[in-house]
């Protein structure tokens, strides 16, 4: 008699997708405010310079990464909200 083997990978994919959806929803709905006194003008200038170099060098991915870093470090603390704003 043959015993059917259960596949576990579909459950792992569903669980991973569910965790990703919860993470994204949590990041996008978080209302945590940043303190404006923690603003670092020198870091903003460095990142803006890097963004201009990427823009004129036609490096779109580098521009997106730098913009997301700027937004995340200086304005919005959550990853997915910063990525959405950068896009």
VEXTI-764757 format. One line per 5 residues: number of its first residue (from 1); for each residue y, x, z of N, C-alpha, C. Coordinates in pm, 1 decimal, m for minus. Layout:
# VEXTI-764757
NUM = Y:X:Z:Y:X:Z:Y:X:Z; ... .
# end
This chain:
# VEXTI-764757
1 = m116.7:83.0:0.0:0.0:0.0:0.0:125.3:89.1:0.0; 218.2:49.9:m81.8:339.4:127.7:m97.1:450.7:73.9:m7.1; 515.7:165.0:61.8:624.8:126.1:151.1:757.2:152.5:79.6; 843.8:51.4:80.0:974.2:68.2:16.0:1064.0:153.9:103.1; 1128.1:247.9:39.0:1222.3:333.0:108.5:1360.5:270.1:100.2 .
6 = 1427.8:261.4:211.6:1561.7:204.3:213.8:1663.6:310.8:176.3; 1753.6:271.7:93.5:1860.3:363.0:54.8:1973.6:348.6:153.8; 2019.9:461.7:203.6:2126.3:459.4:302.4:2261.9:493.9:243.7; 2266.5:550.0:126.5:2393.8:592.8:71.2:2489.0:478.0:42.5; 2442.4:357.6:2.6:2541.4:250.0:m18.2:2615.5:214.4:110.9 .
11 = 2547.6:218.0:222.1:2612.6:188.0:349.9:2713.7:296.0:386.5; 2680.7:418.4:354.9:2772.8:528.3:384.1:2899.3:515.5:298.9; 2884.5:475.4:174.1:2999.8:457.4:85.8:3086.6:342.2:135.4; 3023.7:233.2:174.9:3098.3:117.5:226.9:3170.9:155.1:355.8; 3103.7:227.5:443.5:3165.9:268.6:569.7:3283.6:362.7:543.4 .
16 = 3268.1:456.1:450.9:3376.6:548.5:418.3:3495.3:473.4:357.1; 3468.1:378.0:268.3:3575.3:298.9:207.4:3647.7:214.5:312.2; 3572.8:159.6:405.5:3632.6:80.2:512.2:3721.4:166.0:602.1; 3672.8:285.0:638.3:3753.5:375.4:720.0:3881.2:418.7:647.1; 3869.9:445.3:517.6:3986.6:482.6:438.9:4087.7:367.6:434.0 .
21 = 4038.8:244.9:415.2:4127.3:128.4:410.9:4198.2:106.9:544.6; 4127.0:127.1:654.9:4187.5:112.6:786.7:4292.9:220.8:808.1; 4263.1:343.3:767.4:4358.6:454.0:781.3:4486.6:426.3:701.5; 4471.0:382.2:576.4:4586.8:352.4:492.4:4668.7:238.2:551.6; 4601.3:131.5:594.3:4672.0:17.0:653.3:4746.5:58.8:779.6 .
26 = 4686.0:141.4:860.5:4749.9:187.9:984.7:4873.5:271.1:953.5; 4862.3:359.3:855.6:4976.4:443.6:819.1:5091.9:362.3:760.7; 5060.3:264.4:676.9:5165.3:188.5:610.1:5232.9:87.4:701.4; 5165.0:44.8:807.4:5223.5:m55.5:897.0:5276.4:2.9:1026.5; 5268.5:132.5:1043.2:5316.8:196.1:1165.3:5469.1:194.2:1166.6 .
31 = 5525.8:148.5:1274.9:5670.6:138.5:1285.4:5733.3:247.3:1370.1; 5664.2:357.5:1390.5:5716.3:465.9:1472.2:5841.0:526.0:1407.5; 5946.4:536.9:1484.0:6072.2:591.9:1432.3:6080.7:741.1:1463.9; 6140.5:815.6:1373.4:6163.0:958.6:1395.4:6299.3:976.7:1460.3; 6310.2:1076.9:1539.6:6435.5:1110.5:1604.2:6518.8:1195.2:1507.3 .
36 = 6637.1:1149.0:1472.6:6721.0:1218.5:1375.8:6765.0:1355.5:1427.2; 6760.4:1376.4:1557.4:6801.0:1505.9:1612.6:6701.0:1616.6:1580.4; 6581.4:1580.5:1534.8:6481.6:1682.0:1499.2:6494.9:1726.5:1353.4; 6599.5:1684.1:1286.1:6625.6:1719.7:1146.9:6650.3:1869.8:1134.9; 6584.3:1934.2:1038.9:6599.0:2078.7:1017.2:6660.0:2101.3:878.6 .
41 = 6789.4:2127.0:876.1:6860.7:2143.5:749.8:6811.7:2260.1:666.0; 6773.7:2369.9:729.4:6724.4:2486.9:655.7:6591.4:2456.8:586.9; 6502.9:2384.9:655.1:6373.7:2348.4:595.3:6393.9:2251.4:479.6; 6486.1:2157.1:494.8:6516.5:2063.7:385.9:6569.2:2140.5:264.9; 6657.1:2234.9:287.8:6709.0:2316.4:177.8:6601.3:2396.9:108.6 .
46 = 6510.2:2454.3:186.3:6400.5:2532.9:128.4:6310.4:2444.2:43.2; 6276.2:2325.4:96.8:6188.5:2235.1:22.3:6258.0:2178.4:m101.6; 6387.1:2149.1:m92.4:6459.6:2099.9:m209.7:6466.8:2206.2:m318.7; 6486.5:2330.9:m279.7:6487.0:2439.8:m377.6:6351.1:2450.7:m446.5; 6244.7:2440.4:m367.8:6109.7:2444.6:m425.3:6087.0:2326.1:m519.1 .
51 = 6141.6:2209.8:m483.0:6126.1:2092.3:m569.9:6200.8:2110.1:m701.7; 6321.9:2166.3:m696.3:6395.3:2190.1:m819.9:6323.2:2290.0:m908.8; 6266.3:2393.1:m850.2:6189.8:2491.8:m928.6:6069.2:2424.5:m994.6; 6000.4:2339.3:m919.2:5885.1:2269.1:m975.0:5928.5:2171.7:m1084.3; 6041.3:2105.1:m1064.1:6092.3:2009.9:m1163.6:6124.2:2080.2:m1295.6 .
56 = 6199.3:2187.6:m1288.5:6236.6:2258.3:m1410.8:6120.9:2337.8:m1469.1; 6020.2:2366.8:m1389.5:5900.5:2432.8:m1439.6:5795.6:2334.8:m1490.2; 5828.8:2204.5:m1490.2:5738.5:2097.4:m1535.2:5605.5:2098.2:m1459.1; 5613.8:2126.3:m1330.5:5496.0:2126.7:m1243.5:5498.2:1998.1:m1160.0; 5447.6:1890.6:m1217.1:5458.2:1759.8:m1153.1:5381.4:1751.3:m1022.2 .
61 = 5263.5:1808.1:m1017.8:5184.4:1802.8:m894.4:5253.9:1881.2:m783.1; 5307.0:1998.8:m815.9:5379.6:2078.6:m716.1:5502.9:2003.3:m665.4; 5573.2:1936.7:m756.4:5689.9:1857.1:m719.1:5650.0:1744.5:m624.0; 5540.6:1675.5:m654.7:5492.9:1566.9:m568.8:5453.6:1618.8:m430.7; 5384.2:1731.2:m426.9:5341.2:1788.8:m298.7:5462.2:1830.3:m214.7 .
66 = 5560.3:1895.2:m276.8:5680.3:1937.0:m203.7:5761.1:1817.3:m155.4; 5774.9:1715.9:m240.1:5849.1:1596.8:m200.1:5779.5:1524.1:m86.2; 5648.2:1511.7:m94.2:5572.0:1448.0:13.1:5584.9:1528.1:141.9; 5583.0:1659.7:132.5:5600.1:1744.0:251.3:5737.8:1722.7:313.6; 5840.6:1717.9:229.3:5976.0:1695.9:279.8:5985.4:1561.7:351.5 .
71 = 5936.8:1458.9:289.2:5943.6:1325.4:348.9:5863.9:1321.1:478.4; 5746.9:1379.2:476.6:5660.5:1373.6:595.2:5717.9:1454.3:711.0; 5770.7:1570.7:684.2:5822.1:1657.1:790.4:5954.0:1608.0:846.8; 6041.0:1552.7:762.4:6176.1:1522.3:806.9:6202.1:1374.3:834.1; 6126.4:1285.3:773.2:6162.1:1145.0:783.5:6049.6:1055.5:834.3 .
76 = 5934.8:1057.6:768.7:5827.2:962.4:799.2:5704.1:1039.1:846.0; 5653.4:1009.0:965.6:5544.8:1089.5:1019.7:5405.9:1061.1:961.1; 5386.2:952.4:891.8:5252.0:917.7:844.8:5226.9:963.9:701.3; 5104.4:1009.2:676.2:5066.1:1067.8:547.5:5077.8:969.7:431.4; 5015.8:852.9:440.2:5011.9:759.9:328.0:5148.8:701.3:297.0 .
81 = 5231.1:677.8:398.8:5365.8:627.0:374.7:5449.0:734.1:302.2; 5433.2:858.5:341.8:5504.4:967.1:276.3:5458.0:983.6:131.7; 5327.5:971.4:108.5:5275.1:983.6:m27.7:5325.8:869.2:m114.8; 5333.0:749.7:m59.7:5385.1:635.4:m134.7:5532.5:654.8:m166.3; 5610.1:701.5:m69.8:5752.6:726.9:m93.2:5771.6:840.7:m193.1 .
86 = 5687.8:942.0:m188.5:5696.7:1053.3:m282.5:5662.3:1011.8:m424.2; 5570.6:919.6:m437.3:5531.6:871.9:m569.0:5644.4:793.1:m630.4 .
# end
